[in-house]
Amino acid sequence: MGRNKYSIIHVAKKQLGLDDDAYRAILSGAGLTSSKDIKTDAQLNTVLNVFQSLGFKSTSMRSRRLNVTGAPCMISKRQEYYIRGLWLLASRFKDEKSLRKIVKRIGKVDDISFLTKRSASAVILALRDICWKAGFNPDTKEIICCGQ
């Protein structure tokens, strides 16, 4: 994670006027001891949602991209269902481990549930391309003849 994500946490701490003990209590509620321990967007969103419930309001575009307000920027159930369907159609290995590998490679997250809407779209486009290359039309699930 970049430094800008940490700065939002410290801006929220300052804006809310939290002392160090209150700040550490919020972090420990999320299972963290320091903001440097944050490794996933889910952990970041947990901390930022607590700050928001305490009255933190950010006007920066950076925090809007980081999903301060909750889950609207996260993958929808329809996108997840579509990704899994495309994966079953196009993959050679139809297991969760291989799906996680492509999600990690394209979406840069460890699990499909951590994808944002934007990165989920990138995964969908990549899987559609894989479908076409594998000889399947992803819109109809029919096999495309190779013209023999």
N, C-alpha and C positions, 0 to 999 in steps of 0.2 A: 504494500500500500504506500502511496505517496505521502509526502509531508503535508499536502493540503488537507487530507482527511484528518490528520491530527490537529491541524490548526482550527478546524471547525469545533472540535471538542473543547479546545482551550478558549475559543471565543465564547462558546456557550457557558463555560465555567465562569468566565469573567463577567458576562452579561447577567448571569443569575446571581453573582456575588457570592459564590460558594467558597467556603474555606476549604483547606486541604483535607480535613477529616470528612466533610460532607462529600467532597469529590471522590475520595477513596472509597467511601461507602457505596456510592453509585457504581463505581467500577467493580467493587467486590460483589455487588448484586448481579452483575453480568458475568461473574466468574473470572474477573481480571484483577491484577494488582497495579497495572500501569496502562496508560494508553498505548504504549509500545507493545503490549501483549496482544493487541487486536490484530488478528490474522485474516479474518473473513469479513465480508460486507454484512453478514448477519450479526456478528458481534458489534460492529460499528453501529448498525441500525438499532440494536437493542439499547446501547448507551444513548444514542441521539434521541430515541423515543422517550426515554426517561427525562432527558433534558427538556424535550418539548412538553411533556406533561407537567413540568415545573414552570413552564411559561416561556421557554426559549423560542424566539422567533428569529429566523435568519432571512435576510433579504438577498443574500448572494445567490447567484446562479449555480455556483459550485455546490452548495448544500442541497439545492433542488435536484441536481443530478445524483447526489448521494442518497436520496430518498429519506430525508429527514422526517417527512410526514407519515411514514409507514410503508405500506405494501404496494401502492399503485404502480411503482416503477418495476416491480418484480414480475417474473414470468407468470403468465396467466395459466389457468388449468387447460384451456384450449391449446395454447402453444405447447405445453408439456405433452399433452395427448398427441398432438400432431408430430412432435419430434420423435416420440416413442414409436408412432406408426410408421414414419419414414424410416426410422432405424430398423425396424423389423422387416420392412420391405427391401432395403438396400444392403444391409450388412451381411457379411459372411458369418460372423460370430454374433449370435443374437443374445448375448448375455449383458448383464448390467455393467460388468467391468469394462467391456469394450465401449459401451455407450459413454461411460464416465471418461474414458480416454479421449474421445472426440470432443466431448463437452469441455474438458480441460484444455485441449489443444486450441479449440476455436473460441470458446467462451471465457477462457482464463479463470474458471472457477472449478472447485472440486466436485460439486454435485449439481445436477440439473435444477434443483430447487433454489440454488443461489444465483441463477441467471437473471439478468435484467431483461426487460422487454427488448431492448436493442440488441443485446448479445444473443438472446433467444432467436431473434430474426436472422442473425448471422449464421447460427447453427442450422436453422431451417433451410436457408439458402444453400449452405454447404451440403446438407443431406439431400436436398432436391437434385443438386448437381451429381452427387454420388448415385442417386437413383437413375438418372438419365444415362450415366456412364455404365451402370450395371445392366442397362437394357429395359428398365421399367419406366413407364410414364407415371410420375408421382400423383398426377391428378386423377387418373382412372385405374391405376394398379394393373394395367395391361402390359403384357410383354411387347416390346418394340422389336419388330422383325429386323434382322440385320441385312436384308436385301439380297438374299441368296436366290 
